[in-house]
């Protein structure tokens, strides 16, 4: 049946038909081709015997790891040379490095690419090692403890000022060469490294892998030095995006105790509501506003609706409610699939009914979340305002690609293959990602913060949201104008 036109048409008719189909459906052909081009599966070595030594296991991992070098498309001449140099150094040292040094070496090799999407997964990296019985997060220049195991709950809320006698920010900077991309995004992740004694020892900032000296300033009382020992590595758990909001990277066992903000009058701020939901919306009648929380750009399986169903419902409800102001919170959104939210983001200027659209951001706002911002900014640049802190990547970045586990260490290697340029546009058939080039092109002048509203610990502890406070003041001022 499919060959019937070829049999009844002359040769020139078949050429004309094929030419017409290629012209008529060129976008679909290009999309199909670029999807395949931008998501190449790494082809690992076929014949690999069971390793007989640690050194052999590492050499096998490095053979797999070289597929990053073969597939990564963001390399410059300098970054490729740096990548190859680190890999060569690791290859020559497989017999002398310990596990932490080898893992950190792989992370440094990935970091030479200097692309936010082409990093080793730090949550995956630290799972291989015992870690301290605390979990912390940066609030500006302050590193605060937000989660602890039983017996260490007196440390909740305490500020970590020194680690093994070195100021905490200096320790974080010592790990900077193990992560490529912006400082804003690195700051959201580096506490994972600071809480892992084996990695501290690997960079020469700990004499022992069995204890760490923390200088802490608790919420009450004087600063004191605490010596903490790591606990056995937790079994791997489901990677989540919302979770406990300042610690969005891993949902660990239930016996962890968390720092609980204490809002005045018991009113929980919007950004802390529904902490286990990846996306939700609530109307704020007193502000004539709608608050939309989007903490992930992938489906949240714990909810009854997919992300696309959620965005469709939100468009319908906003059309009916006609709020003057729309507040879109992506401070905890590290990305996913921007095509699921593109229609909603591009419609915000209509849905706000001549009012303002506020986009809330932080260093965790990354990847598809940044593309979301660009869609909204492009649709109404004079009515869209970015509130909060700088996002976690540049307007030019490489993404897509593949992440895969190395066979023996279990570390996740990653390469990126699709280019996004949200500021200048993208040229190049097999360079620009199909979504940004063909289906949903987007261009903006910048995504700089319009209203600075960084989250500090005092506000967080008191259940206050500096971003929402700034928006409220701004809207009140507009009413008086």
C-alpha positions, 0 to 999 in steps of 0.5 A: 500500500505504501509503495502504490504512489511509487508504482503509478507515478513517473520518476519525476512525479515521485521526486516531486512528491518527496520534495513536497513532503520534505518541504511540508513536514520539514519541521517534523523531520528536523525534530525527529532527527535532532531528538536522536542527535541530542540524546545519543546513548553512550556506547560502553565497551562491550567486553568487560571482565569482572575486575580483579582489583580496585585499580582495574575497576577504576580503569574500567570506570574511566573507559566508560567515563571517556564517553563524556569526552566523545559526546559532550558538545559544549567543549572549547579547545581549552576545556577539552584539553583540561578534561583530557588532562584530568582523565590522564592524571586519574588514569595514571593514579588509579593505584594510589588514590582512595575512593574519595579522591578518585570520585572527586577527580571524576567530578573535577574532570566534569567541572572542566567543561564549565557547563551547569548541566555537565556535572557529576551528580553531587547527591549521587557522589556523596551517597557512597560515603558516611556523612555527618548526622546533620544537613545544612543550607546556605542563607546568604553568607550563613551556613545553617543546620536544618536537619539532624539525627536524634541526639543532635537536635540541639544543633538545629538552626545553628550556624556553622562558622568553621569546619576543622578550624577553617571558615565555612565559606573557604571550605566551600570554595576549596570544592569549587573546582569540582563543579562547573557552572555559576556560583549561585547554583554551586552554593545550593549544592556544596553543603553536600560536600561539606558534610562528607568527611572523606571528601574533606580529607580528599582535599586536605581539609581534614586529618581524619575521615572519622570525625569533623570539628565544627564551630557552631553558633547555636540559636541560644548560647555561645559559639562552641566547638562540636566534634561529629563523627559520620554515620553509615551511608544511608541507602539510596532513596527516591530523588525528589524536588520539593521535599523539605524546601531548603534541602530539596536534593534527597528524601532520606529516612524518616528519623531525621528531625527538621528545623521548624520555622515559627511564623507569627500568628501561626500563619505558614508562609506560602512558600512553606505550604504543601511541602511534599507537592511539586506544584500547586496554586492558591488564590490570595483574595486580599491581594487580588492575586494568584500564587502558583508554586512550581517546584519541579518541571516533571510529573509529581507521581504523588499527585492526582494530576500530571504537570500538563493537566495541572497547567491546563487546569490553572489556565482555566481557573485563572481565566475564571478568577481574573486575578490582577496579580500573578505570583509564580514561585520557582525558587525550588525548581531545578528543571525538567521538561519546559514543554509542559509549562510553556503554554501557561508561562506564555499566557501569564500576561493575558491571565493577569488581566493587565496586572503584574506578573512576579516571578520568584527565583533563587540559585536553585532555579535551573534548566527548564525553570529558567526557560519558563522565566524566559517565556513569561518575560518574552510575553510581557517584558514591561509587566513581568518582574523577577523577584528574589535572587539570581537564577542558577545558570546563564542565558546561554547553556548546553543541556539535554544529552545523557546521564549514565552510571559508571559500572563499578563506582556507581557514579553518574557521568553526564554529557550535554548535547543541545544548546540554548541561547535565550538571549541571542537566538540559536543557529545550527541545525544539530547544535540548537535543541529542537524545542528552543529552535523550532517549536517554542523559540524564546528570546529575552534581553536578560533575566536579571533580578528586578527586585532583590529579596534574598532569603535570610535565616532570620526571616526563614526562622520567623516564617517570613518571606522577603519576596512576598513582602516586597511584592506586597509593598510594591502593590500597595505603592501602586494603589497609592500612585 
